[in-house]
Amino acid sequence: MSDTAVETIPQAGVWDIDEVHSSLEFVVRHLMATKVRGRFSEWTATLTTGSTPGDAKVEATIQAANVTTFNEQRDAHLRSADFFEVDKYPTLEFRSTRVGELGSDNHFTVEGDLTARGVTNPVTLDVEFAGAFDDPYGRTKATFSATTELEREKWNLTWNQPLDKGGFVLGKTITVEVEVQFVLRKEEQK
C-alpha cells in the first residue's frame, strides 16, 4: 500500500485507463542469458466494478504495431509475420472471465482470455491492488500492478533459431508486467 493510497476497494462504476501513468511491458530471455525488455506504447483498458471485487470485469486492447524494445531492427522483426504480423492482426485483446476475491495482502487473481494472432488462450494474472484515492485534480483513481507468464508458442509466436552450442535465441516464456492507474468516469463520481 502506498503512502497516498486509501485502503478501500474501488467504488462501483466504470473506470478508464490513465495512459500517462500506466505501462504494459514484457521480458524475454535472449541468447539464453540476457533479458530483453519491451513495451506496448499504445493500449486501452476499461475496468467495470460492482459491489464486490468478484463482480469486476476488465477489457484491454493493445495496438501490436506500437511494440518497442528501443531497437528499430528488432521492433520491425516483432511486427513481421515471424511474430505479431501486425498487418493481419493489428491488436491483442484481453477479456477477463473471472476476478478472484481480494486477499488480506491486497492480492487477487484475474483470469481471462488473451487473443494474439487470431489465437485465444486463457491466462491468469497475479494482481496487487495498491489503493483507491482522489488525486489533486479531483479525479478518483484506482491503481494496480499485475504479472503473468506466457508460453509464447501457444499463440503461434514460434519463431526461433538454434544456437551452435545448444539452446535457442529466444526463451519460450514471456513475463508480462502491468502497472495501471484507472480513472473513474466523471459521470460515475459521487
C-alpha positions in Angstrom: 0.0 0.0 0.0 1.5 3.4 -1.0 1.6 6.3 1.4 -1.1 8.2 -0.6 -3.5 5.3 -1.3 -6.6 4.7 0.7 -7.2 1.2 1.8 -10.6 0.5 0.2 -11.9 -1.4 -2.8 -12.7 0.8 -5.8 -16.3 2.1 -5.8 -18.7 0.6 -8.3 -18.6 2.2 -11.7 -16.7 2.3 -15.0 -13.0 3.2 -15.0 -10.8 4.1 -17.9 -7.0 3.8 -18.1 -4.8 6.8 -17.3 -2.4 6.2 -20.1 0.2 8.7 -18.8 0.5 6.7 -15.5 0.3 3.2 -16.9 2.6 0.8 -18.6 2.4 -2.6 -20.3 5.9 -4.3 -20.5 7.3 -7.7 -21.3 10.6 -9.5 -20.6 12.1 -12.5 -22.6 15.4 -14.3 -22.4 17.8 -13.6 -25.3 20.6 -16.0 -26.2 19.7 -17.9 -23.1 21.4 -15.4 -20.9 20.2 -11.8 -21.0 16.8 -10.4 -20.6 15.3 -8.2 -23.3 12.6 -5.8 -22.2 9.9 -4.3 -24.4 6.7 -2.4 -24.1 3.5 -1.6 -25.9 3.2 2.2 -26.1 -0.4 2.3 -27.1 -3.2 0.4 -25.3 -6.5 1.0 -23.7 -8.3 -0.7 -20.8 -11.6 -0.4 -19.1 -12.4 -1.7 -15.6 -16.0 -2.2 -14.5 -16.5 -2.7 -10.8 -19.5 -3.8 -8.8 -20.3 -4.2 -5.1 -17.6 -6.8 -4.6 -14.2 -7.4 -6.2 -15.5 -10.6 -7.7 -18.1 -8.5 -9.7 -15.3 -6.7 -11.6 -14.6 -7.1 -15.3 -11.6 -5.8 -17.3 -11.1 -5.4 -21.0 -7.9 -4.3 -22.8 -6.9 -3.7 -26.4 -3.3 -3.4 -27.3 -2.0 -1.9 -30.6 0.6 -4.5 -31.7 2.3 -2.1 -34.1 3.3 0.0 -31.2 5.6 -2.6 -29.7 9.0 -1.2 -28.9 12.2 -2.7 -27.5 14.1 0.5 -28.3 15.9 -1.2 -31.2 14.3 -0.5 -34.6 15.6 -3.6 -36.3 14.2 -5.9 -33.6 10.9 -3.9 -33.4 10.4 -4.3 -37.2 11.0 -8.1 -36.7 8.4 -8.2 -33.9 5.9 -6.5 -36.2 6.6 -9.0 -39.1 4.9 -12.3 -39.8 7.5 -14.1 -37.7 5.8 -12.6 -34.6 2.8 -10.3 -34.3 2.1 -10.0 -38.0 0.5 -6.6 -37.4 -0.8 -6.0 -40.9 -3.1 -9.0 -40.4 -3.6 -8.9 -36.6 -3.4 -5.2 -35.6 -4.4 -5.8 -31.9 -4.1 -8.1 -29.0 -7.2 -8.4 -26.9 -7.8 -9.3 -23.2 -11.2 -10.0 -21.7 -11.5 -11.1 -18.1 -13.6 -14.2 -17.3 -13.2 -14.3 -13.5 -11.9 -12.0 -10.8 -10.9 -13.6 -7.5 -11.7 -12.1 -4.1 -9.3 -9.5 -2.7 -7.0 -11.2 -0.1 -5.8 -9.6 3.1 -2.4 -8.9 1.4 -4.3 -6.9 -1.3 -3.5 -9.6 -3.9 -6.1 -11.4 -6.1 -6.1 -13.2 -9.5 -7.7 -12.2 -12.7 -8.5 -15.0 -15.2 -9.2 -14.1 -18.8 -8.8 -14.8 -22.4 -5.9 -13.3 -24.4 -6.1 -13.2 -28.1 -3.0 -12.7 -30.3 -2.5 -13.6 -34.0 -6.1 -14.8 -34.0 -5.4 -17.4 -31.3 -7.2 -17.2 -27.9 -5.9 -18.8 -24.8 -6.7 -18.5 -21.1 -4.3 -16.6 -18.8 -4.1 -15.8 -15.1 -2.7 -12.6 -13.8 -1.5 -12.1 -10.2 -2.7 -8.7 -9.3 -1.9 -6.3 -6.4 -4.4 -3.6 -5.6 -2.4 -0.6 -4.5 -5.3 1.6 -3.5 -8.1 3.9 -4.5 -7.8 7.7 -3.9 -8.7 11.1 -5.2 -5.8 12.9 -7.0 -5.1 16.6 -6.6 -7.3 17.3 -9.7 -10.4 15.8 -8.1 -10.3 12.6 -10.1 -11.0 9.3 -8.3 -8.3 6.7 -9.2 -7.5 3.1 -8.5 -4.0 1.6 -9.0 -3.0 -2.0 -9.7 0.2 -4.0 -10.5 -0.2 -7.3 -12.4 2.2 -10.0 -13.7 1.8 -13.2 -15.6 4.0 -15.6 -17.6 3.0 -16.7 -21.1 4.3 -19.6 -23.2 4.5 -17.6 -26.5 4.2 -20.7 -28.7 0.6 -21.1 -27.5 -0.2 -18.0 -29.6 1.8 -19.2 -32.6 4.7 -17.0 -31.8 7.1 -19.8 -32.6 10.0 -18.0 -34.4 13.3 -19.0 -33.0 16.8 -20.1 -34.1 19.1 -22.7 -32.6 22.4 -21.7 -31.2 25.6 -23.6 -32.3 26.4 -24.8 -28.8 22.8 -25.7 -27.8 19.8 -23.7 -26.8 17.9 -21.1 -28.8 18.0 -17.4 -29.5 14.7 -16.7 -27.6 13.2 -18.1 -24.5 9.8 -19.7 -24.7 8.4 -17.9 -21.7 7.5 -14.2 -21.7 6.9 -12.4 -18.4 4.3 -9.6 -18.7 4.3 -6.7 -16.2 1.4 -4.2 -16.0 1.2 -1.0 -13.9 -2.1 0.7 -14.3 -4.0 3.6 -12.9 -7.7 3.7 -13.7 -9.8 6.9 -13.5 -13.4 6.7 -12.6 -15.5 8.2 -15.3 -16.8 11.7 -14.4 -20.4 10.8 -14.6 -19.8 7.9 -12.1 -18.1 10.1 -9.5 -20.1 10.8 -6.4 
